[in-house]
Amino acid sequence: RVIGAHATASERLFGQPRAMGRLGKNRGTALARVMPVMVAGAICGSALSRIGDFTFVACTPLRIRSRVVACAAKGWQQGLDKALLDVDATLQERFEGLADAIRSPGEIAQTLAEAAQVIAEKGVGKGYPAALDALFPQGTLARSDLEGLAAVARQGPELLEGLQRSSSTRSSASAPSSAPTAKAPDLKAFTDALSKLLSPDTLKATTDELANIFRKTPRGLEEPKFEVNGTGKGFEIRRYAPFTVATRRMAAEKQDGEGFGALAGYLFGDNEEKRAMKMTMPVEIGYDASIPEARKMAFVMPSDDAMAVKGFPQPRDPTVELFEVPERLVAVHEFPGIATSLEVERQSEKLLQALEEDGRYAAEVAGQYSVLQYNPPYTLPWRRRNEIAIVVAAKISDDAEA
């Protein structure tokens, strides 16, 4: 197998692939020279796998290096993640992920036994968290999906109730209207659109966009630049660089669609220059507890247009305003699923409680917070990335004041 694979196999088998560069450019000559080393490496690897001594992992074959990673970082669980749940994994990565799991029957059996023992000792109610941590550790896609599904199960009824309320409001406010007169189809416009749709560039972009159905964070969209300044239990502290947003005020929840339409229209060309700009993320909805009926939606403006000579074009819609956001410190708590009103309230209270228990940061303005939404509407609900954000300031300790 090694001879048939030539130098590519050598590079995959050795922990130090740069050794091939010193053996000359001729692959056949290089292979002949390293064959004794390869045989010795295979024997050494076999011996090490029996005695469990992985001290020499830097110069052992790749298969041993994989075992070390599996022991230290639940490699079989990450392998199944890559093989079954990661939409961006290549075919080779999927096979390698499955191989990691197949090579770890002992670890899998041990993990299952530990989870079963916890349930047997503590019962399902008390033992469930520990069993879940053993089977699906934090940081795996499987764990993220399970938490997302649990969140959607809670949020679903709330979403349906909100849709029913908004539907009844629209139906009572709408008046009967005559059906519009149908127009004859424009055959040339149809063929032009079809030709553009089937072009290689469009097909590639469409394929990549469809993959966003499964992505927690979409690809190809710009977001504001920030640095992570620290973390706490259930939150992280980000320092955002200045950026510009297009905003629209909304008097009620039912106006979310109108706000999104107005801002998207401005971004896609409904402006004084009829200039189309790129979509960005996240979409932000700002809340103020002192004025619960007033909210504000914001789109981040693309940095490329900020650098243009003319800057951003002026909106044609008077309800759309441009606003410069200064550098700021923000506490962020992530949650999955659907950002219903009740869910946003729950998660904002959770973040405020976490900040209070942490004791290092406090909200700059009490009662003000935002929900950040990163995904298109067609992303799987349990894969959606939502965040609660609160602008904070670092607390001054008593020692510092003294």
N, C-alpha and C positions, 0 to 999 in steps of 0.2 A: 504493500500500500504506500509505503514511504517513497519507494523508487518511482512509482507511477505518479505521485503527486509532485515530485521534484522539489525545487526550492520553496515553493509555496507551503508545502507541508512542513518543511524545516522551520520556516518562519513561524508557523502556527504552533509547532511542538516545543520550541525553545523559549525559555523565559527571557533570554537575551538575544533577540533577533538581529541586533546590529552586528553580531559575530559573522553573519553571512557576508557583510560588506568587506571584511578583511580577507575573504577567501577568493577574491577575484570575480570578474564579471561573468565568466562562463559558468552557467548553472550546473552543467554536468560535472565539470571539474570540482566545483564547490561541493556538490553532493557527494562525490567520491571521497573527498577529504574529510567531510564531517560524518560519514556513515558510522565509523567506530564510536564517535561521540554520541550519536543518536542511539545506537544500541545500548551504550553504557547508560545513557539518560533513561531509556525505557526500563532497564533492569533496576537502576537506582529508584525510579518512580514506583516500580512494583514493590520494591522492598520497603520504601517509605510508607506506601499505602497500607502495608501489613502492620508495621510497628507504630504507625500514627505519629511519626516525628516529621513535622513540616518545617523544620528550621531552615532548610535549604530551598525554600520555595522560589527564590529569585533565579535559580539555575535548573529548576525541574520542569518537566513537561507541563503544557497548558492544562491538561486534565487534572493534575494535582493542584494547580493554582486555583482552579474552579472549586475544588473541594474545600480549600481554605476559606474562600469567600462564602461558600454555602454555610460552613460551620459558624462563621463570625456574623453573618448578616442574613440568616434565613434565606439562603440562596435558592432553595427549591420553591419557596413562596414567591420570591421575585421572578424566578424563571417562569412559573405559571402565569404570573401577571403579564410578563412580556409575551408569552406564547398565546394567551387567550383573550386578554383585555386591552392591550396597548395597540391602538389603531395605527400608530406610526412605526411599529416594529417591522423590520424587514423579514422576509421569509427565512433567511439564515438565522436571524435573531430569535424567531419563533422556534425553529428546530433546536437551537442551542438552549432555549429556555425549557423546552420539554425534556431535553437531555439532562439538564440539571435536576429536574424533578425525578426522572427515571433512575438517576444515579444515587438518589437519596432515600431509598425505601426505609432504612433504619431511622433516619431523622423524622420522616413523615409519620411512621408508626409511633415513635416516641412522643411527638407533638400531639397526636390524636389521643394517646394514652394519658398524657398530662391533662388535656382538656376534659376527658371523660372522668378522670379522678377528681378534678375540681368540682364538677357538676355533682358527682356522687357524694362528695364530702359536704358541700355547701348548699346543694339544691340548685335548681335552675335559676331562681330569682337572684340569689347572692353570688352564685358561681358563674353566671353568664358573662359578666365583664372580663373576668380573668380568662375564661375559656375563649372568648372572642379575641383577646389580646394574643393568646397562644396560637390560635388558628389563623387569624388575619391581623397581623401587627399593624400599628399605625405607620403610615407611609406607603402601604401597598394599595394598588388600585382596587383590589377586592374589598379591603376595609372601607375605602372611600365610597365605593358603590353601595355597600351595605348601609353605611350611615346616610348616604343620599336617599336610598329607598325608604329608610325609616322616616326621614324628614318629609319626603313627598307624601307618605301615608298620612302624616299629620297635617300637611298643608293642603292636600287635595280637597277635602270638604270645605275648607275656608275659601279656596279659589272658586269652587262651584257656587258657593253662596254669593261671593262678590260678582260673579258673572250673571247670576240670576237677577241681582239687584240692578246692575247696569243695563241688562236687557229689558227689564220692565220699565225702567226710566226712559230708555230710548223709544220703546214702542208707544208709550203714552205721549211722548213729545212729538213723535213723527206724524206727519200729515200725509194722506193719500196723494199720490202723484201719478200722472200719466206715464206710461212706459215710453222710453226714448225710441225714436225712429232708428231702425237698424240701417247701417251703412254698408255699401258693397265693399267686400274685402279688396285691399290693394295687393295684387299679386306680386308686383315688383318689390314692394316693401317686405312682403312675406319671404320671398326668395333671398333677399339681401340679409334679412335677419337670420334665416336658416343657415346661410353660408357662413356668417359670422359665428353662429352658435357651434358649428361643426369644425371650426378652425382648430389647429393643434393647441394654440395658446389658450383659447377659450375652454377647450375640453380639459386641459391640465388645470386651469384655474377652477373650473367647475368641480373636478374630482377632488381637488384639495379643499374646496369649500364644503363639499359633502362630508368630508372627513371630520369637519367641525361638529357634526352631529354627536360624535363620540368624544370630543376633546373638552377637557376641563377649561383650558385656556385656548381660545382660537389662535390660529396662526395668521401672520401677515397684517395684523392690526397694531398700530402704534398706541402706546400708553404713556402717561406722564413719567418722567424719569424720577427715580427716588433711590435712596440708600436705606438699608435696614440698620437702624441705630441700636436696636436691642430687642429682646423678646421677653414675654411674660407668660403666665399660665393662660393659654387660649388666645393670645394676641401678640402682635409684633408692633414695634415702633418704627415708623418710616419718616425720613426727612425728604420731602418733595421739593424738587427745584421749581422755580416759577413756571407757570404755563397759562395759556389762555383758554377760556371756555365760551361757548355760545349757550345762553340760558333762556328759559321761558318759565314764567310763573304759572302755577296751576292752582285753581281755587278748590278743586276737589279731586278725589281719586279717579273719578270717571273721565277726567281730562288727560290721563296719562297718554292715551292714544293720540290726542290732539297735540300734546306737547312734543311727543316723539316725531309726529309727522311734520310739524313746523320746523324743528331743528334739523331733521334729516333733509327736508326740502332745501333749507338754507345751505347745508353742506354739499348737496348734490347739484346746486346751480340756481336756486331761487334767491339770487342776490343781485346787487346793482351791476356787477360785472358779468353775471351769468357764468361764473367760474365754478366748475365742479371740483370738489376737494375729496380727499380720501377719508373713508370711514375710520374711526378710531375706537378705542375702548378705555375705560368703561363708560357706561351711561350712569350718571349720578342723579339721584333724587335727594334733595336736601329737605330736612325736617326741622321744625322749631316747635318745641313743646308749648311755648307761650302763645303760638298762633297755629293750633293743630290743623285748621282748615286750609292754611296757606303752605304750599310746597313749591319747590323749584327744581326743574329738570335741567341738566347740563350735559353738553357734549364737549369733549376735549378737542381743541382745534389742532390740526396737524402741524408739526414743527416746520415742515418744508414751506408751507404758506406763510408762516410767521417770518421766515427769512426773505420772502419776496420783497421787491422794491416797494410795491404798493401796500404790502401787508395784507391783512384780511379784508375781503370785500364787505361792504355794508349790507346788512339784511334789508330786504324789501318788506318783510313782515314786521310791523312795528312792535309786535309782542316778543320778538327775538332780540336779545341784547348780547353784546360782547363784553367780557369781564376778565380782567387780569388777576389771576390767583397768585399771591406772593408765596415765597418760600415758607414752609410751615412744617410743624411736627404733628404727625397723625398716628393715633392708635387704631389698629385695624384688626378686626376679628372676622375670620372666614366662616361661612356656613353654606351647606349645599341646598339644592332643591329650588322651590319657587318662593320668591320674595313677596308673600302676601303681607297685608297690613299687620295682622297679628304676629306673623313670624318676624317681621322687622322689629316690632315692639319687644318680643321675647329676646331676640338677639342683641338689641341695643341695651336692654337691662342686664343681660349677661356680661357684655363688655364693660359697662359701668361698674358692675359688681367686681369684676376681675381687676379693674384699675384701682378700685378702692382697697381691695385686699392686698394688691401689690404695693401700693403706697408711694410709688415713685413719680407718678404723673397724675394730673388732674385736668378735666375739661376746661378749655379757655372760656367758653361760654356755656353755662349750664343749660341743658335742654336742647342743644343743637347737635345734630348728627346727620350722617348721610348713609344711604345704601348704594353700593357700587355693583353694577351688573355687567358681566363681561361677555355673555354668550348671545348668539342669535336665537330667535324664538324656537327654532327647530332642534336645538341641542337637547339630548335626552335629559329629562328633568333631574334625575339623580346625579348627572354629571355636571350640572351647572355650577358655576363659581360665582358666589355672591359674597360681599364683604360689608360689614358695618364699619364706618369710619368716623372717628371723633377727633377734632383738632384739640391737641393737648399742649400743656407746658410742663416742664420738669418742676417738681416740688423742691423747694429749698429746705434742706434739713435744719434742725435746731443748731447743730454744730456749725454749719455754714453761716447761719445768721449771727451766731456769737462771734 
